[in-house]
């Protein structure tokens, strides 16, 4: 006779007709009983015990059925007089996010946080957010205009409208922050729906918006004690006043790519002095064209990135300057560099003067590298090298059709007002660095004579276009060599807007000095240049190098160190 059909789901009862099926033969049952009684060191599969269904043919979800399941589980859990069974091997659980140990905090957001990052509403994980009514008033007052602050204020207002207008949204009970698809936010958003009594000192006038927010924080701390209430603000003075009142406060940290500038990827790595002693026996080398390749394996490989420069300098031993061209498993391939410090390899008459400049020139002249970032103090040669390599690849190699140069128009001091003329004429005063470097490049050709140099200058000027960043939205650059100067003054959003303009065959060079940021509310850790360096490291078609030594003059080099 065939066997009864198997249950269709776990813990499901067999159909009544299955109980009427004849039992198995006696000799098979005896063999089963002997095998069950034989002691085994490890039970590979859990053995099924006899489980009688409740009388009367109870349904799977009935109370009688549940009671029988509970008695069955107690029987399984009871210790047996026989040899103790080995615990069944459980499958390895998937790594899960560490659950929060303490209670969720309540963060009160200042207006400048929303105007700095409209997505900040969804950056606080499982914690709740509270918005005072004066914050909504300030958002409404800053929404007009075409500035970055006005755009962020409008976007924040749209976010709030989407949360408040969702289905089953109840402002009095809090709005679920994950209701609009942002699953990383697990808390709720609360609005101030009633006046909160506070006891601020009389020295803080109630009419000022910052003081009203401080009053709300103090009232919430008393109302929700012992729950922690934290004020989040980008305003330093606001945080100082909050600490003076004994209130918990913090800066908005999510916009910072790095907490310490020393942790920024430098693009170069010095090999240890015992590198050849540890790796020399396993190194494979071969020649291809003008370059020598080394395949290395060892403990240093996990710390390497694609297009990272490595160098070995030790007295009495040959030096090595190479770039990581391939990482595969536990091995890496190093490719030796072209020496642009030699006069025969000069780029538009410019030769490199130190190790980092040679690294940068190898990136700038490599057609396989589409995105290059250069950082360094004043006078390290960033603009000069970018222009020299651009002119060579545009005029000599015909690799690109023209050079496009732009920069962030952030003034150091007071603004001089509107500038007359066309777009290029308006950008002229901002491009003093371009004129200075073109003057240096024009003097490198001494054999052309006065007329030859004038014709060269006209040709160079015809291939360099100066564009304003304000009109970059929607553009696409095809086969262009784009130079973005003073990129440290760009926000991450502006940096994304510029880099995404690149079309086929376009190369983008971002340069800047992170020690000279003129944009308000931007720091070294939240600059768009820092953001780009950190996000592009390790991509096979990008490279970065931090220029260490100034070559402008001994005066500029000394001033950058001591001032």
Backbone torsions as a table, in degrees:
resi	resn	phi	psi	omega
1	UNK	NA	144.9	178.8
2	UNK	-71.4	158.4	179.5
3	UNK	-73.1	154.8	175.3
4	UNK	-63.4	151.8	179.4
5	UNK	-66.4	147.2	179.6
6	UNK	-71.9	152.5	176.4
7	UNK	-59.1	146.6	-178.1
8	UNK	-77.4	-22.3	178.3
9	UNK	-148.6	166.8	-176.3
10	UNK	-64.2	140.5	177.8
11	UNK	60.5	26.3	177.8
12	UNK	-94.9	146.4	-179.7
13	UNK	-79.6	148.5	174.0
14	UNK	-71.7	152.6	177.6
15	UNK	-67.0	156.0	-177.4
16	UNK	-57.0	-34.9	-177.8
17	UNK	-68.2	-19.9	179.6
18	UNK	-71.7	-26.6	-179.5
19	UNK	-71.5	-24.9	-178.6
20	UNK	-82.8	-4.0	-178.9
21	UNK	-68.3	142.6	-179.9
22	UNK	-64.9	150.1	-179.5
23	UNK	-73.4	168.6	178.3
24	UNK	-72.7	167.9	179.6
25	UNK	-65.7	155.9	-173.1
26	UNK	-68.1	-36.8	-177.1
27	UNK	-69.3	-32.8	176.0
28	UNK	-68.4	-40.8	179.1
29	UNK	-64.0	-37.8	178.8
30	UNK	-63.6	-42.7	178.4
31	UNK	-61.0	-41.1	178.9
32	UNK	-61.3	-40.7	-177.5
33	UNK	-68.2	-40.4	178.2
34	UNK	-64.2	-41.8	-179.8
35	UNK	-66.1	-34.8	-179.6
36	UNK	-71.1	-33.6	-177.9
37	UNK	-81.8	-16.6	-179.8
38	UNK	-68.9	128.9	-179.7
39	UNK	-69.2	138.3	178.2
40	UNK	-128.3	136.6	-177.6
41	UNK	-63.9	-40.3	-177.4
42	UNK	-136.8	127.0	176.3
43	UNK	-85.3	109.3	-177.0
44	UNK	-69.2	-33.7	179.2
45	UNK	-129.5	140.6	177.4
46	UNK	-62.9	132.5	-178.2
47	UNK	-84.5	134.7	-179.7
48	UNK	-77.7	135.7	175.2
49	UNK	-100.4	163.8	179.7
50	UNK	-67.7	128.9	-179.3
51	UNK	-131.6	107.1	-179.6
52	UNK	-86.9	131.7	177.9
53	UNK	-69.4	158.1	179.2
54	UNK	-65.2	147.3	-179.5
55	UNK	-64.4	146.1	177.9
56	UNK	93.4	6.1	176.6
57	UNK	63.7	51.4	-179.4
58	UNK	-63.3	151.2	178.4
59	UNK	-76.3	161.0	-177.3
60	UNK	-60.0	-28.4	-176.1
61	UNK	-107.1	13.5	-179.7
62	UNK	-79.1	166.5	-178.8
63	UNK	-67.7	-39.8	179.2
64	UNK	-61.3	-40.3	179.9
65	UNK	-65.4	-42.0	179.7
66	UNK	-62.9	-41.0	179.0
67	UNK	-63.3	-39.3	178.4
68	UNK	-66.6	-36.7	177.2
69	UNK	-63.6	-41.5	179.8
70	UNK	-64.5	-42.0	178.2
71	UNK	-65.2	-35.1	177.1
72	UNK	-65.4	-41.6	179.1
73	UNK	-66.8	-37.5	176.4
74	UNK	-63.6	-37.9	178.5
75	UNK	-64.7	-39.0	179.2
76	UNK	-67.5	-40.8	-176.3
77	UNK	-75.0	-17.5	-177.2
78	UNK	-68.6	141.9	179.7
79	UNK	-68.2	142.3	-179.5
80	UNK	-99.2	147.7	179.4
81	UNK	-69.8	-15.5	-179.2
82	UNK	-77.1	-174.5	179.6
83	UNK	-58.9	138.2	-176.3
84	UNK	-62.4	132.2	-179.3
85	UNK	-75.2	142.3	177.6
86	UNK	-73.5	144.1	179.6
87	UNK	-64.4	139.4	178.8
88	UNK	-68.4	142.2	-179.3
89	UNK	-75.3	119.4	-179.4
90	UNK	-87.9	142.0	176.5
91	UNK	-65.7	148.9	-179.2
92	UNK	-64.7	128.8	-179.0
93	UNK	-76.4	149.8	178.1
94	UNK	-69.7	142.6	178.9
95	UNK	-63.2	127.0	-179.2
96	UNK	-114.1	157.6	178.8
97	UNK	-65.9	136.3	-178.4
98	UNK	-62.0	126.3	-178.3
99	UNK	-72.8	150.4	179.3
100	UNK	-69.3	135.1	-177.3
101	UNK	-87.7	-36.5	-176.6
102	UNK	-100.6	176.9	178.4
103	UNK	-69.7	154.9	-179.6
104	UNK	-68.2	139.2	179.1
105	UNK	-84.5	165.5	175.0
106	UNK	-116.4	112.3	-178.1
107	UNK	-98.5	127.4	174.6
108	UNK	-99.7	117.5	-175.1
109	UNK	-91.7	134.5	172.1
110	UNK	-80.6	161.6	-177.3
111	UNK	-63.1	-37.8	-175.9
112	UNK	-66.6	-21.4	176.3
113	UNK	-68.9	-44.5	179.2
114	UNK	-67.7	-35.5	179.6
115	UNK	-77.5	-19.3	175.5
116	UNK	-83.1	-41.7	-179.8
117	UNK	-144.1	100.3	-179.7
118	UNK	-61.5	-22.9	179.7
119	UNK	-83.1	4.7	-178.9
120	UNK	-63.6	-20.2	177.8
121	UNK	-59.6	-27.3	-174.2
122	UNK	-108.4	18.8	-175.9
123	UNK	-106.3	10.1	-173.7
124	UNK	-111.1	21.1	173.3
125	UNK	52.4	-121.2	-173.5
126	UNK	-87.1	-0.1	-175.1
127	UNK	-84.2	159.3	-179.4
128	UNK	-93.4	158.6	-178.1
129	UNK	-124.8	139.5	178.0
130	UNK	-124.6	130.6	179.0
131	UNK	-115.4	115.0	174.3
132	UNK	-66.1	158.8	-177.2
133	UNK	-66.9	-30.0	-179.1
134	UNK	-68.3	-24.9	176.4
135	UNK	-66.5	-41.5	177.2
136	UNK	-65.0	-36.4	177.4
137	UNK	-64.1	-42.5	-179.9
138	UNK	-69.4	-36.1	175.2
139	UNK	-61.2	-40.6	179.6
140	UNK	-65.7	-33.5	-179.8
141	UNK	-76.1	-18.6	-177.7
142	UNK	-106.2	6.8	-173.0
143	UNK	-81.1	-12.5	-175.9
144	UNK	-92.4	138.5	177.4
145	UNK	121.7	177.2	-177.7
146	UNK	-113.3	12.2	-179.3
147	UNK	-77.3	168.7	178.2
148	UNK	-63.2	-37.5	179.6
149	UNK	-64.8	-42.8	179.8
150	UNK	-65.1	-40.4	178.3
151	UNK	-63.2	-42.5	179.4
152	UNK	-66.1	-36.9	178.1
153	UNK	-64.0	-41.6	178.5
154	UNK	-66.3	-40.2	179.7
155	UNK	-66.1	-39.7	177.6
156	UNK	-63.2	-39.0	178.0
157	UNK	-64.2	-39.1	178.2
158	UNK	-66.3	-37.4	176.7
159	UNK	-61.3	-45.3	-179.8
160	UNK	-64.4	-37.9	178.8
161	UNK	-65.9	-38.9	178.2
162	UNK	-65.4	-36.5	178.5
163	UNK	-70.8	-42.7	-177.2
164	UNK	-74.4	-24.4	-177.7
165	UNK	-95.2	7.7	-179.6
166	UNK	-73.7	167.6	179.2
167	UNK	-68.9	141.1	179.2
168	UNK	58.7	29.0	178.6
169	UNK	-83.9	125.6	-180.0
170	UNK	-126.4	107.3	-176.2
171	UNK	-63.2	-34.6	-177.5
172	UNK	-66.6	-30.1	179.8
173	UNK	-97.4	-5.2	-178.5
174	UNK	100.5	143.8	-179.5
175	UNK	-100.7	128.1	178.5
176	UNK	-66.3	122.9	-177.3
177	UNK	-71.6	-20.6	179.0
178	UNK	-90.1	9.3	-177.9
179	UNK	-73.8	-17.4	179.6
180	UNK	-101.7	14.8	176.0
181	UNK	101.7	-2.6	179.0
182	UNK	-89.3	86.7	-173.6
183	UNK	-69.9	-17.9	-179.2
184	UNK	-72.2	-16.6	179.9
185	UNK	-95.7	119.6	-177.3
186	UNK	-109.6	1.2	-177.4
187	UNK	-96.1	-165.9	-180.0
188	UNK	-123.4	156.7	177.3
189	UNK	-107.4	126.7	179.7
190	UNK	-116.6	136.9	173.9
191	UNK	-104.0	154.1	174.6
192	UNK	-77.1	110.4	-177.5
193	UNK	-105.7	-3.2	178.2
194	UNK	-150.8	160.5	-180.0
195	UNK	-71.8	141.0	-178.7
196	UNK	-113.6	127.1	179.6
197	UNK	-76.9	132.1	179.1
198	UNK	-132.7	163.7	-178.5
199	UNK	-126.1	61.1	177.1
200	UNK	-74.4	151.2	177.2
201	UNK	-64.0	150.6	-177.7
202	UNK	-65.1	-15.4	178.7
203	UNK	-71.3	-13.7	177.2
204	UNK	-101.4	105.6	-177.9
205	UNK	-64.9	140.2	-175.7
206	UNK	-73.9	-18.4	-175.4
207	UNK	-74.6	-16.8	-177.2
208	UNK	-83.5	140.3	-174.7
209	UNK	-63.5	-41.7	-179.0
210	UNK	-60.9	-40.2	-179.3
211	UNK	-69.2	-33.1	176.3
212	UNK	-65.3	-38.9	177.3
213	UNK	-65.3	-41.1	177.4
214	UNK	-61.9	-39.2	176.7
215	UNK	-62.7	-38.9	178.0
216	UNK	-64.9	-41.9	179.7
217	UNK	-62.4	-43.6	179.8
218	UNK	-64.1	-41.8	178.8
219	UNK	-65.8	-39.4	179.1
220	UNK	-66.9	-36.7	179.6
221	UNK	-63.2	-38.7	177.8
222	UNK	-73.6	-34.2	-176.7
223	UNK	-74.4	-38.0	-174.7
224	UNK	-104.7	15.8	179.3
225	UNK	-59.1	139.4	7.4
226	UNK	-93.0	17.6	178.9
227	UNK	-64.8	141.8	-176.7
228	UNK	-80.9	126.3	177.8
229	UNK	-113.6	123.1	-172.9
230	UNK	-122.8	132.1	173.8
231	UNK	-90.1	128.1	178.5
232	UNK	-111.2	121.1	-176.7
233	UNK	-148.9	147.5	172.6
234	UNK	-88.9	-8.5	-177.6
235	UNK	-85.8	118.7	-177.4
236	UNK	-65.8	-43.7	-179.4
237	UNK	-63.4	-35.4	176.8
238	UNK	-62.0	-43.4	179.8
239	UNK	-67.8	-35.9	178.2
240	UNK	-64.4	-44.6	178.9
241	UNK	-63.6	-37.8	179.1
242	UNK	-64.8	-42.0	178.4
243	UNK	-66.8	-34.4	177.6
244	UNK	-64.4	-28.8	178.0
245	UNK	-89.0	1.6	179.9
246	UNK	80.6	20.8	-178.7
247	UNK	-97.4	145.1	176.7
248	UNK	-75.0	132.9	-178.1
249	UNK	-147.7	159.0	-179.1
250	UNK	-158.0	157.3	174.9
251	UNK	-81.2	159.3	176.1
252	UNK	-79.9	112.2	-170.5
253	UNK	-96.1	-15.1	-170.4
254	UNK	-67.7	-22.6	-178.7
255	UNK	-81.3	-7.2	-176.9
256	UNK	-87.9	122.5	176.0
257	UNK	-71.5	-41.3	-179.7
258	UNK	-134.4	143.5	175.4
259	UNK	-80.8	-30.8	-177.6
260	UNK	-129.5	128.9	-178.6
261	UNK	-65.3	-21.3	178.5
262	UNK	-65.7	-20.9	-180.0
263	UNK	-85.5	-2.1	-178.8
264	UNK	-67.2	138.6	178.8
265	UNK	-59.8	123.5	-175.9
266	UNK	-91.3	-20.0	179.7
267	UNK	88.5	-9.1	-179.2
268	UNK	-135.1	148.7	-178.1
269	UNK	-138.2	128.7	176.8
270	UNK	-84.2	125.3	178.8
271	UNK	-71.7	145.5	-178.4
272	UNK	-65.5	157.7	-178.5
273	UNK	-61.8	-27.8	180.0
274	UNK	-95.8	26.8	-175.8
275	UNK	-63.1	-49.8	-177.5
276	UNK	-69.3	-30.1	178.3
277	UNK	-67.0	-35.7	-178.8
278	UNK	-86.7	-34.0	-172.6
279	UNK	-111.2	-6.3	-173.2
280	UNK	-63.0	-34.2	-176.0
281	UNK	-74.8	-23.5	-176.6
282	UNK	-105.9	4.4	-177.0
283	UNK	-78.8	132.0	171.6
284	UNK	-106.8	140.1	-178.8
285	UNK	-135.9	148.2	175.6
286	UNK	-154.6	161.6	-177.0
287	UNK	-108.8	137.3	175.6
288	UNK	-144.6	106.7	-177.2
289	UNK	67.5	-129.6	-179.7
290	UNK	-91.8	1.0	-174.7
291	UNK	-113.4	149.4	173.7
292	UNK	-110.0	137.2	-177.7
293	UNK	-112.8	141.3	177.1
294	UNK	-126.6	127.3	174.2
295	UNK	-102.1	117.2	-175.7
296	UNK	-117.6	156.1	174.3
297	UNK	-145.3	147.3	-178.4
298	UNK	151.6	-169.4	-174.9
299	UNK	-69.3	-15.3	-177.2
300	UNK	-84.3	-16.8	-174.5
301	UNK	-62.1	-43.7	-179.4
302	UNK	-60.7	-20.5	-179.3
303	UNK	-90.5	0.9	-177.4
304	UNK	-93.7	155.2	176.0
305	UNK	-129.0	155.6	177.6
306	UNK	-61.9	138.1	179.9
307	UNK	66.1	17.5	172.5
308	UNK	-84.9	141.2	-179.5
309	UNK	-91.3	138.6	175.1
310	UNK	-124.9	146.2	179.4
311	UNK	-143.9	147.8	178.0
312	UNK	-128.1	117.3	179.3
313	UNK	-130.7	118.4	179.5
314	UNK	-147.8	137.8	-179.7
315	UNK	-61.4	133.4	177.9
316	UNK	83.4	-0.6	179.4
317	UNK	-126.4	150.9	179.6
318	UNK	-65.3	140.6	-179.4
319	UNK	-81.5	155.2	178.3
320	UNK	-131.6	127.1	174.3
321	UNK	-127.5	116.5	-173.8
322	UNK	-145.9	169.6	177.9
323	UNK	-127.9	138.9	179.8
324	UNK	-72.9	115.5	-177.5
325	UNK	-103.3	-17.6	-177.6
326	UNK	-158.5	137.7	172.9
327	UNK	-129.1	120.6	-177.9
328	UNK	-137.5	107.7	-179.4
329	UNK	66.1	-122.1	-178.8
330	UNK	-100.6	14.0	179.0
331	UNK	-123.0	154.4	178.2
332	UNK	-137.8	147.6	179.4
333	UNK	-109.9	126.4	177.6
334	UNK	-104.6	136.7	-179.5
335	UNK	-118.0	125.5	-179.1
336	UNK	-66.4	158.5	-172.4
337	UNK	-99.8	162.1	171.3
338	UNK	-87.0	134.1	-175.6
339	UNK	-87.1	99.3	177.5
340	UNK	-85.1	3.3	173.2
341	UNK	-81.6	-14.9	177.8
342	UNK	-82.4	144.8	-175.7
343	UNK	-63.8	-28.9	-178.4
344	UNK	-72.0	-19.8	178.6
345	UNK	-104.3	20.7	-177.5
346	UNK	-62.6	141.3	179.8
347	UNK	-105.1	109.6	-177.2
348	UNK	52.6	40.2	179.0
349	UNK	79.8	3.4	-177.7
350	UNK	-106.3	130.0	174.4
351	UNK	-114.8	147.3	-179.9
352	UNK	-76.9	150.6	-173.9
353	UNK	-113.4	-11.0	177.8
354	UNK	-147.7	178.2	-173.7
355	UNK	-63.8	-46.7	-177.1
356	UNK	-66.8	-35.8	176.8
357	UNK	-63.6	-36.5	177.9
358	UNK	-67.5	-38.1	175.3
359	UNK	-60.4	-46.2	-177.9
360	UNK	-63.9	-40.2	-178.7
361	UNK	-67.0	-32.9	175.7
362	UNK	-64.7	-35.1	175.7
363	UNK	-71.4	-43.4	-176.4
364	UNK	-65.9	-31.7	-177.3
365	UNK	-93.7	-0.9	-178.9
366	UNK	-88.1	117.8	-179.5
367	UNK	-69.8	-16.2	179.6
368	UNK	-82.3	-10.6	179.4
369	UNK	-99.2	114.5	-175.5
370	UNK	-91.9	-21.6	-175.0
371	UNK	-137.5	123.2	-178.0
372	UNK	-126.5	132.7	174.1
373	UNK	-117.6	133.3	179.4
374	UNK	-125.6	125.4	174.8
375	UNK	-124.0	155.7	-179.9
376	UNK	163.3	166.1	-179.5
377	UNK	-72.6	175.3	-179.6
378	UNK	-63.7	135.4	175.5
379	UNK	87.6	13.8	179.1
380	UNK	-86.2	-3.4	174.3
381	UNK	92.2	22.1	-177.0
382	UNK	-64.3	-54.2	-176.2
383	UNK	-67.6	-39.9	-178.1
384	UNK	-62.6	-46.5	-179.4
385	UNK	-66.8	-39.7	179.4
386	UNK	-63.7	-41.9	178.6
387	UNK	-68.6	-42.8	-179.0
388	UNK	-62.1	-46.2	179.2
389	UNK	-68.1	-33.9	177.6
390	UNK	-65.9	-43.8	179.3
391	UNK	-64.6	-38.5	178.9
392	UNK	-64.1	-43.0	-176.9
393	UNK	-79.5	-19.1	177.7
394	UNK	-88.5	-47.8	-173.4
395	UNK	-90.3	-37.8	-176.3
396	UNK	-92.1	-53.3	-175.9
397	UNK	-84.7	-14.9	-176.9
398	UNK	53.6	36.2	-179.5
399	UNK	-80.6	-33.9	178.2
400	UNK	-125.7	156.5	-176.4
401	UNK	-83.2	-35.7	-179.6
402	UNK	-161.9	168.3	177.3
403	UNK	-102.9	130.0	174.5
404	UNK	-113.4	125.0	-177.8
405	UNK	-121.5	135.0	177.9
406	UNK	-146.0	168.2	178.0
407	UNK	-160.4	163.0	177.1
408	UNK	-76.0	124.5	-176.9
409	UNK	-88.1	70.3	177.1
410	UNK	-112.1	118.1	-175.6
411	UNK	-81.0	153.9	179.4
412	UNK	-75.0	-44.7	-179.4
413	UNK	-116.2	-139.4	-179.9
414	UNK	-69.3	141.6	177.9
415	UNK	-71.9	140.7	-178.8
416	UNK	-88.5	1.6	176.8
417	UNK	98.7	-166.7	-178.3
418	UNK	-70.7	149.0	179.5
419	UNK	-112.1	139.7	-178.7
420	UNK	-80.3	166.0	171.0
421	UNK	101.3	-169.9	-179.5
422	UNK	-78.5	-176.1	-179.0
423	UNK	-60.7	-45.1	-179.2
424	UNK	-68.9	-35.2	178.6
425	UNK	-69.2	-36.1	176.2
426	UNK	-66.9	-34.4	-179.7
427	UNK	-81.2	-9.6	-177.6
428	UNK	-53.8	-51.8	-180.0
429	UNK	-61.0	-25.8	179.1
430	UNK	-80.2	-13.7	-174.5
431	UNK	-105.7	36.0	176.0
432	UNK	-62.3	-33.0	178.7
433	UNK	-64.5	-33.9	178.1
434	UNK	-66.0	-45.8	-179.5
435	UNK	-63.3	-41.7	-179.1
436	UNK	-62.9	-42.9	-178.3
437	UNK	-74.2	-33.1	175.9
438	UNK	-66.3	-33.4	176.6
439	UNK	-64.0	-38.8	177.1
440	UNK	-67.6	-43.5	-178.8
441	UNK	-67.6	-31.6	179.5
442	UNK	-69.1	-28.0	-178.7
443	UNK	-80.2	-9.2	-178.7
444	UNK	-72.1	-25.4	179.2
445	UNK	-95.3	92.8	-175.4
446	UNK	-89.3	-13.5	-175.3
447	UNK	-92.6	-3.1	-175.1
448	UNK	-83.6	-19.3	-177.7
449	UNK	83.1	176.9	-176.0
450	UNK	-66.5	-45.1	-178.7
451	UNK	-69.0	-37.0	178.9
452	UNK	-64.5	-41.1	178.8
453	UNK	-67.3	-36.0	177.5
454	UNK	-65.1	-41.6	178.2
455	UNK	-65.7	-37.4	178.0
456	UNK	-64.5	-40.7	179.0
457	UNK	-63.3	-40.1	178.1
458	UNK	-64.8	-39.8	179.2
459	UNK	-65.9	-41.7	179.8
460	UNK	-63.8	-45.4	-179.1
461	UNK	-61.8	-31.9	-178.8
462	UNK	-73.9	-19.5	-178.5
463	UNK	-101.3	0.5	179.3
464	UNK	-114.1	121.1	178.1
465	UNK	-110.9	133.6	179.0
466	UNK	-104.2	121.1	-175.8
467	UNK	-122.9	151.6	176.4
468	UNK	-92.0	143.8	179.2
469	UNK	-69.1	-19.9	-176.1
470	UNK	-66.1	-20.3	-175.3
471	UNK	-114.9	24.9	-176.9
472	UNK	-84.7	-20.0	-175.1
473	UNK	-62.1	126.7	177.5
474	UNK	90.1	-8.0	-178.2
475	UNK	-82.6	159.1	175.1
476	UNK	-136.4	124.1	-178.3
477	UNK	-98.7	122.6	179.2
478	UNK	-108.1	123.9	177.6
479	UNK	53.3	44.3	179.9
480	UNK	-112.2	155.2	174.9
481	UNK	-109.8	102.2	-170.6
482	UNK	-100.8	128.2	177.5
483	UNK	-115.1	121.6	176.2
484	UNK	-109.0	105.4	-177.5
485	UNK	-92.8	157.1	-179.2
486	UNK	52.5	44.7	-175.8
487	UNK	-72.3	-9.7	179.2
488	UNK	-69.2	-16.4	179.7
489	UNK	-90.1	6.6	-179.6
490	UNK	-95.5	145.3	172.3
491	UNK	-81.1	161.3	176.6
492	UNK	-56.3	-34.7	179.0
493	UNK	-68.1	-41.4	177.0
494	UNK	-65.7	-38.4	178.0
495	UNK	-62.6	-41.8	177.8
496	UNK	-62.7	-40.6	-180.0
497	UNK	-60.8	-40.8	-177.0
498	UNK	-74.0	-42.8	-175.6
499	UNK	-68.5	-33.9	-179.6
500	UNK	-75.4	1.2	174.3
501	UNK	-79.1	-11.1	-172.8
502	UNK	-70.9	127.7	173.9
503	UNK	-102.6	-168.1	-180.0
504	UNK	-61.2	135.9	175.9
505	UNK	77.1	11.4	-178.1
506	UNK	-99.3	142.1	177.3
507	UNK	-120.3	134.8	-177.9
508	UNK	-118.8	132.4	177.5
509	UNK	-120.5	120.6	177.3
510	UNK	-107.5	129.0	-177.4
511	UNK	-130.8	150.7	176.8
512	UNK	176.3	165.3	177.3
513	UNK	-116.0	109.3	-175.5
514	UNK	-68.7	-9.2	176.6
515	UNK	-88.2	-2.6	-178.4
516	UNK	-128.6	69.3	178.6
517	UNK	-98.0	124.0	-177.9
518	UNK	-106.5	-8.7	-178.6
519	UNK	-78.6	130.3	177.2
520	UNK	-62.6	147.3	177.6
521	UNK	68.4	6.8	175.2
522	UNK	-106.2	136.7	176.1
523	UNK	-123.3	177.5	178.9
524	UNK	-60.9	-34.4	-177.9
525	UNK	-78.7	-24.2	-177.8
526	UNK	-107.6	6.6	-179.5
527	UNK	-67.6	150.7	177.2
528	UNK	-66.0	-28.4	178.0
529	UNK	-69.1	-43.0	175.2
530	UNK	-61.4	-40.3	178.8
531	UNK	-60.3	-45.0	-178.5
532	UNK	-68.2	-41.6	-180.0
533	UNK	-60.9	-43.7	-176.4
534	UNK	-71.1	-37.0	-175.7
535	UNK	-79.2	-27.5	-175.0
536	UNK	-96.2	-4.4	-177.9
537	UNK	-65.9	134.7	-179.5
538	UNK	89.9	-9.5	176.9
539	UNK	-74.5	134.1	-174.1
540	UNK	-61.8	-19.3	-176.6
541	UNK	-112.2	27.0	176.2
542	UNK	-140.5	160.1	179.3
543	UNK	-154.4	154.0	179.5
544	UNK	-139.8	147.9	173.8
545	UNK	-148.8	138.1	175.5
546	UNK	-99.6	114.8	-179.4
547	UNK	-79.0	128.3	-169.3
548	UNK	-99.5	-36.5	-170.3
549	UNK	-114.2	131.6	177.8
550	UNK	-77.6	141.0	179.9
551	UNK	-122.3	11.4	-177.7
552	UNK	-71.4	-57.3	177.3
553	UNK	-166.1	163.7	178.3
554	UNK	-67.3	-28.5	177.6
555	UNK	-67.9	-48.5	-179.2
556	UNK	-66.0	-37.0	180.0
557	UNK	-65.3	-42.6	179.8
558	UNK	-69.6	-38.1	-178.6
559	UNK	-66.3	-36.6	179.7
560	UNK	-67.9	-19.9	180.0
561	UNK	-90.1	-40.5	-170.1
562	UNK	-99.7	-20.0	-177.0
563	UNK	-92.8	NA	NA
